């Protein structure tokens, strides 16, 4: 495999509501049972273009569990303080 043509990607992923809604409205029962990867569904069932965003893993992360909300709040407070100091 030529690895220069591939990227490592991580969650979180973000979608415009209309694209994720349309993708789920168009997907099959098989998709619901075996393919819950949202990016794949959006690419298959909508005209949305994928945009990769380089990010710092310590400030961009997926909120899955209640404990993750506290981490997100801490990160957001840090941004607020940084903006207020400028």
PyMOL Python script that loads the backbone (N, CA, C, O; Angstrom):
from pymol import cmd

cmd.read_pdbstr("""\
ATOM      1  N   UNK A   1       0.851  -1.186   0.000  1.00  0.00           N
ATOM      2  CA  UNK A   1       0.000   0.000   0.000  1.00  0.00           C
ATOM      3  C   UNK A   1       0.890   1.241   0.000  1.00  0.00           C
ATOM      4  O   UNK A   1       1.825   1.354   0.793  1.00  0.00           O
ATOM      5  N   UNK A   2       0.586   2.146  -0.887  1.00  0.00           N
ATOM      6  CA  UNK A   2       1.308   3.416  -0.944  1.00  0.00           C
ATOM      7  C   UNK A   2       0.728   4.348   0.117  1.00  0.00           C
ATOM      8  O   UNK A   2      -0.327   4.947  -0.093  1.00  0.00           O
ATOM      9  N   UNK A   3       1.397   4.469   1.230  1.00  0.00           N
ATOM     10  CA  UNK A   3       0.867   5.236   2.365  1.00  0.00           C
ATOM     11  C   UNK A   3       0.884   6.746   2.145  1.00  0.00           C
ATOM     12  O   UNK A   3       0.269   7.478   2.920  1.00  0.00           O
ATOM     13  N   UNK A   4       1.564   7.228   1.121  1.00  0.00           N
ATOM     14  CA  UNK A   4       1.560   8.668   0.855  1.00  0.00           C
ATOM     15  C   UNK A   4       0.204   9.149   0.354  1.00  0.00           C
ATOM     16  O   UNK A   4      -0.061  10.351   0.343  1.00  0.00           O
ATOM     17  N   UNK A   5      -0.651   8.228  -0.056  1.00  0.00           N
ATOM     18  CA  UNK A   5      -1.978   8.586  -0.566  1.00  0.00           C
ATOM     19  C   UNK A   5      -3.071   8.473   0.494  1.00  0.00           C
ATOM     20  O   UNK A   5      -4.249   8.653   0.184  1.00  0.00           O
ATOM     21  N   UNK A   6      -2.699   8.179   1.739  1.00  0.00           N
ATOM     22  CA  UNK A   6      -3.682   7.953   2.803  1.00  0.00           C
ATOM     23  C   UNK A   6      -3.392   8.858   3.997  1.00  0.00           C
ATOM     24  O   UNK A   6      -2.255   9.273   4.218  1.00  0.00           O
ATOM     25  N   UNK A   7      -4.424   9.149   4.749  1.00  0.00           N
ATOM     26  CA  UNK A   7      -4.320   9.971   5.944  1.00  0.00           C
ATOM     27  C   UNK A   7      -4.871   9.202   7.133  1.00  0.00           C
ATOM     28  O   UNK A   7      -5.806   8.415   6.992  1.00  0.00           O
ATOM     29  N   UNK A   8      -4.298   9.428   8.284  1.00  0.00           N
ATOM     30  CA  UNK A   8      -4.886   8.913   9.523  1.00  0.00           C
ATOM     31  C   UNK A   8      -5.923   9.939   9.959  1.00  0.00           C
ATOM     32  O   UNK A   8      -5.647  11.139   9.966  1.00  0.00           O
ATOM     33  N   UNK A   9      -7.096   9.479  10.316  1.00  0.00           N
ATOM     34  CA  UNK A   9      -8.118  10.410  10.780  1.00  0.00           C
ATOM     35  C   UNK A   9      -8.697   9.919  12.089  1.00  0.00           C
ATOM     36  O   UNK A   9      -8.634   8.735  12.422  1.00  0.00           O
ATOM     37  N   UNK A  10      -9.253  10.850  12.808  1.00  0.00           N
ATOM     38  CA  UNK A  10      -9.816  10.547  14.126  1.00  0.00           C
ATOM     39  C   UNK A  10     -11.130  11.279  14.283  1.00  0.00           C
ATOM     40  O   UNK A  10     -11.448  12.198  13.529  1.00  0.00           O
ATOM     41  N   UNK A  11     -11.877  10.855  15.267  1.00  0.00           N
ATOM     42  CA  UNK A  11     -13.044  11.627  15.645  1.00  0.00           C
ATOM     43  C   UNK A  11     -12.536  12.790  16.483  1.00  0.00           C
ATOM     44  O   UNK A  11     -11.441  12.682  17.033  1.00  0.00           O
ATOM     45  N   UNK A  12     -13.235  13.856  16.611  1.00  0.00           N
ATOM     46  CA  UNK A  12     -14.640  13.998  16.253  1.00  0.00           C
ATOM     47  C   UNK A  12     -14.821  14.353  14.786  1.00  0.00           C
ATOM     48  O   UNK A  12     -13.925  14.887  14.131  1.00  0.00           O
ATOM     49  N   UNK A  13     -15.992  14.041  14.304  1.00  0.00           N
ATOM     50  CA  UNK A  13     -16.400  14.447  12.973  1.00  0.00           C
ATOM     51  C   UNK A  13     -17.561  15.416  13.154  1.00  0.00           C
ATOM     52  O   UNK A  13     -18.325  15.322  14.115  1.00  0.00           O
ATOM     53  N   UNK A  14     -17.676  16.329  12.231  1.00  0.00           N
ATOM     54  CA  UNK A  14     -18.783  17.285  12.295  1.00  0.00           C
ATOM     55  C   UNK A  14     -19.456  17.329  10.932  1.00  0.00           C
ATOM     56  O   UNK A  14     -18.804  17.203   9.896  1.00  0.00           O
ATOM     57  N   UNK A  15     -20.759  17.508  10.951  1.00  0.00           N
ATOM     58  CA  UNK A  15     -21.534  17.541   9.721  1.00  0.00           C
ATOM     59  C   UNK A  15     -22.551  18.656   9.788  1.00  0.00           C
ATOM     60  O   UNK A  15     -23.046  18.992  10.864  1.00  0.00           O
ATOM     61  N   UNK A  16     -22.860  19.223   8.659  1.00  0.00           N
ATOM     62  CA  UNK A  16     -24.020  20.116   8.588  1.00  0.00           C
ATOM     63  C   UNK A  16     -25.236  19.220   8.800  1.00  0.00           C
ATOM     64  O   UNK A  16     -25.300  18.112   8.267  1.00  0.00           O
ATOM     65  N   UNK A  17     -26.178  19.693   9.563  1.00  0.00           N
ATOM     66  CA  UNK A  17     -27.343  18.887   9.923  1.00  0.00           C
ATOM     67  C   UNK A  17     -28.035  18.315   8.694  1.00  0.00           C
ATOM     68  O   UNK A  17     -28.425  17.148   8.689  1.00  0.00           O
ATOM     69  N   UNK A  18     -28.190  19.127   7.653  1.00  0.00           N
ATOM     70  CA  UNK A  18     -28.918  18.665   6.463  1.00  0.00           C
ATOM     71  C   UNK A  18     -28.248  17.451   5.831  1.00  0.00           C
ATOM     72  O   UNK A  18     -28.943  16.573   5.320  1.00  0.00           O
ATOM     73  N   UNK A  19     -26.919  17.374   5.849  1.00  0.00           N
ATOM     74  CA  UNK A  19     -26.211  16.247   5.231  1.00  0.00           C
ATOM     75  C   UNK A  19     -26.371  14.970   6.041  1.00  0.00           C
ATOM     76  O   UNK A  19     -26.647  13.910   5.480  1.00  0.00           O
ATOM     77  N   UNK A  20     -26.203  15.059   7.329  1.00  0.00           N
ATOM     78  CA  UNK A  20     -26.307  13.841   8.151  1.00  0.00           C
ATOM     79  C   UNK A  20     -27.759  13.360   8.169  1.00  0.00           C
ATOM     80  O   UNK A  20     -28.015  12.156   8.148  1.00  0.00           O
ATOM     81  N   UNK A  21     -28.704  14.297   8.209  1.00  0.00           N
ATOM     82  CA  UNK A  21     -30.126  13.932   8.157  1.00  0.00           C
ATOM     83  C   UNK A  21     -30.453  13.236   6.839  1.00  0.00           C
ATOM     84  O   UNK A  21     -31.096  12.186   6.829  1.00  0.00           O
ATOM     85  N   UNK A  22     -30.010  13.821   5.730  1.00  0.00           N
ATOM     86  CA  UNK A  22     -30.285  13.232   4.417  1.00  0.00           C
ATOM     87  C   UNK A  22     -29.645  11.859   4.278  1.00  0.00           C
ATOM     88  O   UNK A  22     -30.258  10.940   3.736  1.00  0.00           O
ATOM     89  N   UNK A  23     -28.430  11.714   4.759  1.00  0.00           N
ATOM     90  CA  UNK A  23     -27.740  10.421   4.671  1.00  0.00           C
ATOM     91  C   UNK A  23     -28.520   9.349   5.416  1.00  0.00           C
ATOM     92  O   UNK A  23     -28.736   8.258   4.888  1.00  0.00           O
ATOM     93  N   UNK A  24     -28.942   9.646   6.629  1.00  0.00           N
ATOM     94  CA  UNK A  24     -29.684   8.649   7.400  1.00  0.00           C
ATOM     95  C   UNK A  24     -31.069   8.390   6.817  1.00  0.00           C
ATOM     96  O   UNK A  24     -31.590   7.281   6.937  1.00  0.00           O
ATOM     97  N   UNK A  25     -31.667   9.389   6.191  1.00  0.00           N
ATOM     98  CA  UNK A  25     -32.967   9.173   5.538  1.00  0.00           C
ATOM     99  C   UNK A  25     -32.846   8.274   4.312  1.00  0.00           C
ATOM    100  O   UNK A  25     -33.803   7.586   3.959  1.00  0.00           O
ATOM    101  N   UNK A  26     -31.689   8.270   3.660  1.00  0.00           N
ATOM    102  CA  UNK A  26     -31.498   7.495   2.435  1.00  0.00           C
ATOM    103  C   UNK A  26     -30.848   6.130   2.664  1.00  0.00           C
ATOM    104  O   UNK A  26     -30.889   5.280   1.774  1.00  0.00           O
ATOM    105  N   UNK A  27     -30.256   5.905   3.820  1.00  0.00           N
ATOM    106  CA  UNK A  27     -29.518   4.656   4.000  1.00  0.00           C
ATOM    107  C   UNK A  27     -30.466   3.462   4.183  1.00  0.00           C
ATOM    108  O   UNK A  27     -31.637   3.609   4.532  1.00  0.00           O
ATOM    109  N   UNK A  28     -29.910   2.297   3.934  1.00  0.00           N
ATOM    110  CA  UNK A  28     -30.696   1.064   3.961  1.00  0.00           C
ATOM    111  C   UNK A  28     -30.713   0.444   5.354  1.00  0.00           C
ATOM    112  O   UNK A  28     -29.996   0.884   6.253  1.00  0.00           O
ATOM    113  N   UNK A  29     -31.524  -0.561   5.514  1.00  0.00           N
ATOM    114  CA  UNK A  29     -31.555  -1.306   6.776  1.00  0.00           C
ATOM    115  C   UNK A  29     -30.194  -1.944   7.041  1.00  0.00           C
ATOM    116  O   UNK A  29     -29.749  -2.018   8.187  1.00  0.00           O
ATOM    117  N   UNK A  30     -29.541  -2.399   5.985  1.00  0.00           N
ATOM    118  CA  UNK A  30     -28.205  -2.976   6.109  1.00  0.00           C
ATOM    119  C   UNK A  30     -27.222  -1.949   6.667  1.00  0.00           C
ATOM    120  O   UNK A  30     -26.382  -2.275   7.505  1.00  0.00           O
ATOM    121  N   UNK A  31     -27.335  -0.700   6.193  1.00  0.00           N
ATOM    122  CA  UNK A  31     -26.483   0.372   6.723  1.00  0.00           C
ATOM    123  C   UNK A  31     -26.711   0.545   8.227  1.00  0.00           C
ATOM    124  O   UNK A  31     -25.759   0.673   8.997  1.00  0.00           O
ATOM    125  N   UNK A  32     -27.971   0.547   8.631  1.00  0.00           N
ATOM    126  CA  UNK A  32     -28.286   0.712  10.054  1.00  0.00           C
ATOM    127  C   UNK A  32     -27.699  -0.420  10.900  1.00  0.00           C
ATOM    128  O   UNK A  32     -27.254  -0.190  12.024  1.00  0.00           O
ATOM    129  N   UNK A  33     -27.697  -1.620  10.369  1.00  0.00           N
ATOM    130  CA  UNK A  33     -27.233  -2.774  11.137  1.00  0.00           C
ATOM    131  C   UNK A  33     -25.720  -2.953  11.111  1.00  0.00           C
ATOM    132  O   UNK A  33     -25.133  -3.396  12.098  1.00  0.00           O
ATOM    133  N   UNK A  34     -25.080  -2.613   9.986  1.00  0.00           N
ATOM    134  CA  UNK A  34     -23.669  -2.956   9.839  1.00  0.00           C
ATOM    135  C   UNK A  34     -22.737  -1.787   9.548  1.00  0.00           C
ATOM    136  O   UNK A  34     -21.520  -1.961   9.599  1.00  0.00           O
ATOM    137  N   UNK A  35     -23.258  -0.615   9.248  1.00  0.00           N
ATOM    138  CA  UNK A  35     -22.384   0.499   8.890  1.00  0.00           C
ATOM    139  C   UNK A  35     -22.867   1.772   9.565  1.00  0.00           C
ATOM    140  O   UNK A  35     -23.694   2.497   9.012  1.00  0.00           O
ATOM    141  N   UNK A  36     -22.370   2.038  10.723  1.00  0.00           N
ATOM    142  CA  UNK A  36     -22.774   3.256  11.414  1.00  0.00           C
ATOM    143  C   UNK A  36     -21.691   4.332  11.343  1.00  0.00           C
ATOM    144  O   UNK A  36     -21.710   5.284  12.124  1.00  0.00           O
ATOM    145  N   UNK A  37     -20.758   4.187  10.422  1.00  0.00           N
ATOM    146  CA  UNK A  37     -19.711   5.187  10.255  1.00  0.00           C
ATOM    147  C   UNK A  37     -20.320   6.360   9.491  1.00  0.00           C
ATOM    148  O   UNK A  37     -20.577   6.268   8.291  1.00  0.00           O
ATOM    149  N   UNK A  38     -20.543   7.447  10.194  1.00  0.00           N
ATOM    150  CA  UNK A  38     -21.284   8.585   9.643  1.00  0.00           C
ATOM    151  C   UNK A  38     -20.626   9.176   8.402  1.00  0.00           C
ATOM    152  O   UNK A  38     -21.318   9.518   7.443  1.00  0.00           O
ATOM    153  N   UNK A  39     -19.316   9.300   8.404  1.00  0.00           N
ATOM    154  CA  UNK A  39     -18.639   9.896   7.257  1.00  0.00           C
ATOM    155  C   UNK A  39     -18.897   9.088   5.993  1.00  0.00           C
ATOM    156  O   UNK A  39     -19.156   9.659   4.933  1.00  0.00           O
ATOM    157  N   UNK A  40     -18.827   7.773   6.097  1.00  0.00           N
ATOM    158  CA  UNK A  40     -19.090   6.922   4.941  1.00  0.00           C
ATOM    159  C   UNK A  40     -20.519   7.116   4.445  1.00  0.00           C
ATOM    160  O   UNK A  40     -20.747   7.212   3.239  1.00  0.00           O
ATOM    161  N   UNK A  41     -21.468   7.174   5.348  1.00  0.00           N
ATOM    162  CA  UNK A  41     -22.870   7.360   4.949  1.00  0.00           C
ATOM    163  C   UNK A  41     -23.081   8.707   4.265  1.00  0.00           C
ATOM    164  O   UNK A  41     -23.775   8.785   3.251  1.00  0.00           O
ATOM    165  N   UNK A  42     -22.493   9.760   4.808  1.00  0.00           N
ATOM    166  CA  UNK A  42     -22.638  11.094   4.216  1.00  0.00           C
ATOM    167  C   UNK A  42     -22.005  11.130   2.823  1.00  0.00           C
ATOM    168  O   UNK A  42     -22.568  11.728   1.906  1.00  0.00           O
ATOM    169  N   UNK A  43     -20.857  10.507   2.659  1.00  0.00           N
ATOM    170  CA  UNK A  43     -20.213  10.492   1.347  1.00  0.00           C
ATOM    171  C   UNK A  43     -21.029   9.692   0.330  1.00  0.00           C
ATOM    172  O   UNK A  43     -21.116  10.085  -0.834  1.00  0.00           O
ATOM    173  N   UNK A  44     -21.614   8.600   0.745  1.00  0.00           N
ATOM    174  CA  UNK A  44     -22.382   7.760  -0.179  1.00  0.00           C
ATOM    175  C   UNK A  44     -23.718   8.358  -0.561  1.00  0.00           C
ATOM    176  O   UNK A  44     -24.152   8.229  -1.706  1.00  0.00           O
ATOM    177  N   UNK A  45     -24.379   9.014   0.385  1.00  0.00           N
ATOM    178  CA  UNK A  45     -25.768   9.416   0.158  1.00  0.00           C
ATOM    179  C   UNK A  45     -26.000  10.911  -0.008  1.00  0.00           C
ATOM    180  O   UNK A  45     -27.148  11.330  -0.150  1.00  0.00           O
ATOM    181  N   UNK A  46     -24.960  11.724   0.003  1.00  0.00           N
ATOM    182  CA  UNK A  46     -25.145  13.166  -0.195  1.00  0.00           C
ATOM    183  C   UNK A  46     -24.075  13.700  -1.137  1.00  0.00           C
ATOM    184  O   UNK A  46     -23.172  12.972  -1.550  1.00  0.00           O
ATOM    185  N   UNK A  47     -24.190  14.967  -1.465  1.00  0.00           N
ATOM    186  CA  UNK A  47     -23.206  15.620  -2.333  1.00  0.00           C
ATOM    187  C   UNK A  47     -22.151  16.375  -1.531  1.00  0.00           C
ATOM    188  O   UNK A  47     -21.389  17.160  -2.094  1.00  0.00           O
ATOM    189  N   UNK A  48     -22.105  16.147  -0.246  1.00  0.00           N
ATOM    190  CA  UNK A  48     -21.161  16.847   0.618  1.00  0.00           C
ATOM    191  C   UNK A  48     -19.725  16.495   0.265  1.00  0.00           C
ATOM    192  O   UNK A  48     -19.426  15.357  -0.098  1.00  0.00           O
ATOM    193  N   UNK A  49     -18.847  17.470   0.372  1.00  0.00           N
ATOM    194  CA  UNK A  49     -17.412  17.265   0.162  1.00  0.00           C
ATOM    195  C   UNK A  49     -16.735  17.140   1.518  1.00  0.00           C
ATOM    196  O   UNK A  49     -17.062  17.864   2.458  1.00  0.00           O
ATOM    197  N   UNK A  50     -15.795  16.221   1.607  1.00  0.00           N
ATOM    198  CA  UNK A  50     -15.074  15.994   2.851  1.00  0.00           C
ATOM    199  C   UNK A  50     -13.967  17.028   2.996  1.00  0.00           C
ATOM    200  O   UNK A  50     -13.250  17.324   2.040  1.00  0.00           O
ATOM    201  N   UNK A  51     -13.837  17.564   4.182  1.00  0.00           N
ATOM    202  CA  UNK A  51     -12.760  18.502   4.472  1.00  0.00           C
ATOM    203  C   UNK A  51     -12.005  17.971   5.692  1.00  0.00           C
ATOM    204  O   UNK A  51     -12.580  17.787   6.765  1.00  0.00           O
ATOM    205  N   UNK A  52     -10.724  17.734   5.506  1.00  0.00           N
ATOM    206  CA  UNK A  52      -9.890  17.314   6.630  1.00  0.00           C
ATOM    207  C   UNK A  52      -9.325  18.555   7.294  1.00  0.00           C
ATOM    208  O   UNK A  52      -8.850  19.469   6.620  1.00  0.00           O
ATOM    209  N   UNK A  53      -9.377  18.583   8.610  1.00  0.00           N
ATOM    210  CA  UNK A  53      -8.881  19.724   9.370  1.00  0.00           C
ATOM    211  C   UNK A  53      -7.789  19.233  10.301  1.00  0.00           C
ATOM    212  O   UNK A  53      -8.015  18.357  11.137  1.00  0.00           O
ATOM    213  N   UNK A  54      -6.605  19.804  10.148  1.00  0.00           N
ATOM    214  CA  UNK A  54      -5.517  19.433  11.037  1.00  0.00           C
ATOM    215  C   UNK A  54      -5.817  20.019  12.417  1.00  0.00           C
ATOM    216  O   UNK A  54      -6.172  21.191  12.540  1.00  0.00           O
ATOM    217  N   UNK A  55      -5.675  19.213  13.421  1.00  0.00           N
ATOM    218  CA  UNK A  55      -6.053  19.667  14.756  1.00  0.00           C
ATOM    219  C   UNK A  55      -5.107  19.103  15.807  1.00  0.00           C
ATOM    220  O   UNK A  55      -4.401  18.122  15.576  1.00  0.00           O
ATOM    221  N   UNK A  56      -5.113  19.739  16.944  1.00  0.00           N
ATOM    222  CA  UNK A  56      -4.341  19.305  18.089  1.00  0.00           C
ATOM    223  C   UNK A  56      -5.219  18.349  18.911  1.00  0.00           C
ATOM    224  O   UNK A  56      -6.307  18.728  19.344  1.00  0.00           O
ATOM    225  N   UNK A  57      -4.760  17.146  19.121  1.00  0.00           N
ATOM    226  CA  UNK A  57      -5.567  16.125  19.807  1.00  0.00           C
ATOM    227  C   UNK A  57      -5.944  16.520  21.233  1.00  0.00           C
ATOM    228  O   UNK A  57      -6.904  15.980  21.782  1.00  0.00           O
ATOM    229  N   UNK A  58      -5.214  17.443  21.838  1.00  0.00           N
ATOM    230  CA  UNK A  58      -5.543  17.822  23.212  1.00  0.00           C
ATOM    231  C   UNK A  58      -6.694  18.818  23.283  1.00  0.00           C
ATOM    232  O   UNK A  58      -7.281  18.996  24.350  1.00  0.00           O
ATOM    233  N   UNK A  59      -7.028  19.467  22.177  1.00  0.00           N
ATOM    234  CA  UNK A  59      -8.130  20.426  22.201  1.00  0.00           C
ATOM    235  C   UNK A  59      -9.316  20.004  21.345  1.00  0.00           C
ATOM    236  O   UNK A  59     -10.381  20.616  21.436  1.00  0.00           O
ATOM    237  N   UNK A  60      -9.163  18.982  20.522  1.00  0.00           N
ATOM    238  CA  UNK A  60     -10.262  18.470  19.718  1.00  0.00           C
ATOM    239  C   UNK A  60     -10.447  17.004  20.057  1.00  0.00           C
ATOM    240  O   UNK A  60      -9.571  16.181  19.792  1.00  0.00           O
ATOM    241  N   UNK A  61     -11.574  16.684  20.636  1.00  0.00           N
ATOM    242  CA  UNK A  61     -11.811  15.302  21.036  1.00  0.00           C
ATOM    243  C   UNK A  61     -13.302  15.029  21.028  1.00  0.00           C
ATOM    244  O   UNK A  61     -14.124  15.945  21.054  1.00  0.00           O
ATOM    245  N   UNK A  62     -13.623  13.773  20.991  1.00  0.00           N
ATOM    246  CA  UNK A  62     -15.015  13.351  20.915  1.00  0.00           C
ATOM    247  C   UNK A  62     -15.644  13.349  22.308  1.00  0.00           C
ATOM    248  O   UNK A  62     -15.050  12.846  23.262  1.00  0.00           O
ATOM    249  N   UNK A  63     -16.824  13.902  22.417  1.00  0.00           N
ATOM    250  CA  UNK A  63     -17.583  13.865  23.666  1.00  0.00           C
ATOM    251  C   UNK A  63     -18.546  12.685  23.559  1.00  0.00           C
ATOM    252  O   UNK A  63     -19.555  12.745  22.857  1.00  0.00           O
ATOM    253  N   UNK A  64     -18.211  11.620  24.268  1.00  0.00           N
ATOM    254  CA  UNK A  64     -19.003  10.392  24.216  1.00  0.00           C
ATOM    255  C   UNK A  64     -19.676  10.120  25.548  1.00  0.00           C
ATOM    256  O   UNK A  64     -20.840   9.722  25.605  1.00  0.00           O
ATOM    257  N   UNK A  65     -18.936  10.337  26.606  1.00  0.00           N
ATOM    258  CA  UNK A  65     -19.424  10.029  27.945  1.00  0.00           C
ATOM    259  C   UNK A  65     -19.587  11.316  28.749  1.00  0.00           C
ATOM    260  O   UNK A  65     -19.026  12.357  28.405  1.00  0.00           O
ATOM    261  N   UNK A  66     -20.358  11.224  29.814  1.00  0.00           N
ATOM    262  CA  UNK A  66     -20.605  12.399  30.645  1.00  0.00           C
ATOM    263  C   UNK A  66     -19.299  13.034  31.131  1.00  0.00           C
ATOM    264  O   UNK A  66     -19.193  14.258  31.215  1.00  0.00           O
ATOM    265  N   UNK A  67     -18.316  12.203  31.448  1.00  0.00           N
ATOM    266  CA  UNK A  67     -17.036  12.737  31.925  1.00  0.00           C
ATOM    267  C   UNK A  67     -16.341  13.590  30.858  1.00  0.00           C
ATOM    268  O   UNK A  67     -15.579  14.499  31.188  1.00  0.00           O
ATOM    269  N   UNK A  68     -16.604  13.295  29.578  1.00  0.00           N
ATOM    270  CA  UNK A  68     -16.001  14.056  28.488  1.00  0.00           C
ATOM    271  C   UNK A  68     -16.513  15.494  28.456  1.00  0.00           C
ATOM    272  O   UNK A  68     -15.810  16.395  27.998  1.00  0.00           O
ATOM    273  N   UNK A  69     -17.729  15.708  28.939  1.00  0.00           N
ATOM    274  CA  UNK A  69     -18.308  17.054  28.963  1.00  0.00           C
ATOM    275  C   UNK A  69     -17.467  17.958  29.854  1.00  0.00           C
ATOM    276  O   UNK A  69     -17.255  19.127  29.531  1.00  0.00           O
ATOM    277  N   UNK A  70     -16.986  17.423  30.975  1.00  0.00           N
ATOM    278  CA  UNK A  70     -16.161  18.221  31.884  1.00  0.00           C
ATOM    279  C   UNK A  70     -14.842  18.593  31.229  1.00  0.00           C
ATOM    280  O   UNK A  70     -14.355  19.707  31.417  1.00  0.00           O
ATOM    281  N   UNK A  71     -14.259  17.691  30.471  1.00  0.00           N
ATOM    282  CA  UNK A  71     -13.026  18.007  29.739  1.00  0.00           C
ATOM    283  C   UNK A  71     -13.290  19.092  28.709  1.00  0.00           C
ATOM    284  O   UNK A  71     -12.497  20.022  28.564  1.00  0.00           O
ATOM    285  N   UNK A  72     -14.400  18.977  27.995  1.00  0.00           N
ATOM    286  CA  UNK A  72     -14.747  19.973  26.979  1.00  0.00           C
ATOM    287  C   UNK A  72     -14.957  21.340  27.622  1.00  0.00           C
ATOM    288  O   UNK A  72     -14.515  22.353  27.081  1.00  0.00           O
ATOM    289  N   UNK A  73     -15.621  21.377  28.762  1.00  0.00           N
ATOM    290  CA  UNK A  73     -15.827  22.650  29.467  1.00  0.00           C
ATOM    291  C   UNK A  73     -14.495  23.280  29.842  1.00  0.00           C
ATOM    292  O   UNK A  73     -14.316  24.492  29.718  1.00  0.00           O
ATOM    293  N   UNK A  74     -13.561  22.455  30.302  1.00  0.00           N
ATOM    294  CA  UNK A  74     -12.235  22.966  30.667  1.00  0.00           C
ATOM    295  C   UNK A  74     -11.505  23.551  29.469  1.00  0.00           C
ATOM    296  O   UNK A  74     -10.884  24.609  29.569  1.00  0.00           O
ATOM    297  N   UNK A  75     -11.578  22.873  28.353  1.00  0.00           N
ATOM    298  CA  UNK A  75     -10.932  23.366  27.135  1.00  0.00           C
ATOM    299  C   UNK A  75     -11.581  24.675  26.697  1.00  0.00           C
ATOM    300  O   UNK A  75     -10.882  25.624  26.341  1.00  0.00           O
ATOM    301  N   UNK A  76     -12.903  24.731  26.719  1.00  0.00           N
ATOM    302  CA  UNK A  76     -13.598  25.951  26.306  1.00  0.00           C
ATOM    303  C   UNK A  76     -13.280  27.119  27.239  1.00  0.00           C
ATOM    304  O   UNK A  76     -13.137  28.253  26.780  1.00  0.00           O
ATOM    305  N   UNK A  77     -13.171  26.859  28.527  1.00  0.00           N
ATOM    306  CA  UNK A  77     -12.791  27.926  29.461  1.00  0.00           C
ATOM    307  C   UNK A  77     -11.414  28.465  29.107  1.00  0.00           C
ATOM    308  O   UNK A  77     -11.184  29.673  29.171  1.00  0.00           O
ATOM    309  N   UNK A  78     -10.500  27.583  28.736  1.00  0.00           N
ATOM    310  CA  UNK A  78      -9.152  28.009  28.345  1.00  0.00           C
ATOM    311  C   UNK A  78      -9.190  28.927  27.139  1.00  0.00           C
ATOM    312  O   UNK A  78      -8.452  29.911  27.095  1.00  0.00           O
ATOM    313  N   UNK A  79     -10.035  28.629  26.157  1.00  0.00           N
ATOM    314  CA  UNK A  79     -10.155  29.486  24.992  1.00  0.00           C
ATOM    315  C   UNK A  79     -10.757  30.830  25.356  1.00  0.00           C
ATOM    316  O   UNK A  79     -10.330  31.866  24.846  1.00  0.00           O
ATOM    317  N   UNK A  80     -11.739  30.815  26.229  1.00  0.00           N
ATOM    318  CA  UNK A  80     -12.376  32.053  26.653  1.00  0.00           C
ATOM    319  C   UNK A  80     -11.376  32.961  27.344  1.00  0.00           C
ATOM    320  O   UNK A  80     -11.337  34.161  27.072  1.00  0.00           O
ATOM    321  N   UNK A  81     -10.567  32.405  28.235  1.00  0.00           N
ATOM    322  CA  UNK A  81      -9.555  33.198  28.947  1.00  0.00           C
ATOM    323  C   UNK A  81      -8.550  33.749  27.952  1.00  0.00           C
ATOM    324  O   UNK A  81      -8.175  34.918  28.043  1.00  0.00           O
ATOM    325  N   UNK A  82      -8.105  32.931  27.000  1.00  0.00           N
ATOM    326  CA  UNK A  82      -7.134  33.385  26.010  1.00  0.00           C
ATOM    327  C   UNK A  82      -7.711  34.536  25.182  1.00  0.00           C
ATOM    328  O   UNK A  82      -7.006  35.501  24.888  1.00  0.00           O
ATOM    329  N   UNK A  83      -8.958  34.440  24.815  1.00  0.00           N
ATOM    330  CA  UNK A  83      -9.580  35.488  24.013  1.00  0.00           C
ATOM    331  C   UNK A  83      -9.728  36.759  24.826  1.00  0.00           C
ATOM    332  O   UNK A  83      -9.513  37.853  24.304  1.00  0.00           O
ATOM    333  N   UNK A  84     -10.096  36.636  26.109  1.00  0.00           N
ATOM    334  CA  UNK A  84     -10.270  37.802  26.955  1.00  0.00           C
ATOM    335  C   UNK A  84      -8.955  38.523  27.218  1.00  0.00           C
ATOM    336  O   UNK A  84      -8.957  39.737  27.422  1.00  0.00           O
ATOM    337  N   UNK A  85      -7.845  37.818  27.220  1.00  0.00           N
ATOM    338  CA  UNK A  85      -6.565  38.440  27.492  1.00  0.00           C
ATOM    339  C   UNK A  85      -6.020  39.221  26.308  1.00  0.00           C
ATOM    340  O   UNK A  85      -5.153  40.079  26.475  1.00  0.00           O
ATOM    341  N   UNK A  86      -6.511  38.937  25.140  1.00  0.00           N
ATOM    342  CA  UNK A  86      -5.971  39.585  23.933  1.00  0.00           C
ATOM    343  C   UNK A  86      -6.424  40.990  23.811  1.00  0.00           C
ATOM    344  O   UNK A  86      -6.061  41.675  22.854  1.00  0.00           O
TER     345      UNK A  86
END
""", "prot")
cmd.dss("prot")
cmd.show_as("cartoon", "prot")
cmd.util.cbc("prot")
cmd.orient("prot")
